[in-house]
Amino acid sequence: MKYTFDIVGVSQVLQFFNHQQQNLHKPQHQGVEYIATHTCTLDALLESVEPVPQKWNWDKDEVVGTVINFWMQNSDSIRYWKARLIDAGRDNLLVARIADIKALKKELEYLLGGNL
């Protein structure tokens, strides 16, 4: 299975919590997970994705490898999001998405009205 990881933005803690609660009541696209952390560090991101492989029965080593590869190959993006998180202040989170590539494709098709 192939995975993808990306930082998607900065969110207020309460807004992210509400988003996660709303997703509990909606049909989920299996294999797409949004995670959040207060700091933009590799250790914090790895800690945030730690429960995800067990939830979706994913290969933990591949998931960790995907996050590390993202970190190593996207230094400009990481600097950008780290600065945005600092600018946003203490009550905000860095939000990222980890997904099985096939599941992410299905989610995007659903969001775009199934026209893909």
N, C-alpha and C positions, 0 to 999 in steps of 0.2 A: 504494500500500500504506500502511496506517496502522500506527503503532507505539505502544507503550505503555512507559513507564518508571516504576519505583517502587523505593524503598528498602525492602528486606524484612527487614533486621536487622543484627545484629552477630555475628560468628563468630570463633572462634579460628582462626588461620592454618592449623594442621594439620587441623582439622575441615573447613574449606572446601576445602583441597587434597584430602582424602579424598573429599569429596562430588564434586568435579570428576572425580577418577579413576574413581569408581564409575559416573559418567554416561558415561564413555567406553565402558564395557562393556554398557550398556543401550541399547535402542532409543531414540533421541532424538526428541523432538517438534521437528521442524524449525522453526526460527524463534523459539525461546525460549532465551535465553542469560543465565546468571548471571555477574555480574562482581563484582570486589572491589577495594577500595582501602584504604590505611592512613589516609587523611585524608578528611574530609568537606568537600571543596571542589568547586566546579564544574569547575575545571581537572583535578583528579584523576579525577573521574567521566568527563569527556570523553576523557581519556587511556585510561581503562579500556575504553570502548566503541569506541575507534578500530579495533581489528581485526575487530569484529563485522560491520559491513556487508559487508566483503569475503568473510567466511566464508559468509554467507547470501545474498550477491548482493543486498543491500539498497541503497537510496538513502542514501548517506552524509549528505547535507545534511538529509534528513528525520529521520534517526536523531539527528543532532546537535541539530536543532531540537526534537525531542521531549524530549531531556535538558534543554536550556535552558528550554523551557516549563515542565517540571516544577519546575526550580530557581526560576523566577520566580513560580510560582503556589502553592508549598507551603513557604513560609518557616517556618511552625510545625513542620511535619514535619521539615524539615532541622535546625532548632535541637534538636529532640528527639533525632534520631539522632546528631547531632554530640555532644551531651552523653552519650548512651549509649556511644558509641565512646570518649570520653575516660574515662568511668567504668570501662570494660572493661579499659583498659590497653594497653600497647604491642604485645602479641602478638595483637592482634585486628584484624579487618578489617570495614569497612562493606560489606555485601553488597546488591547491587541486581539488578534484573531488567529486561532490555530484550527486547521481544518484538514480533513481528508479531501484531496483535490476533487474527487468525483462528487462528494457531498456539497462542496462549495459551488461547483458548477450547477448542481440542481437548485441550490438556494438562489443563485443569481438568475437562473431561468425563471424561477417562481417570482422573484421580485420584478423581473422585466415582463411578466405576463405570459411566460411560457413560449415566447416567440423565437427562442434559439434552437 
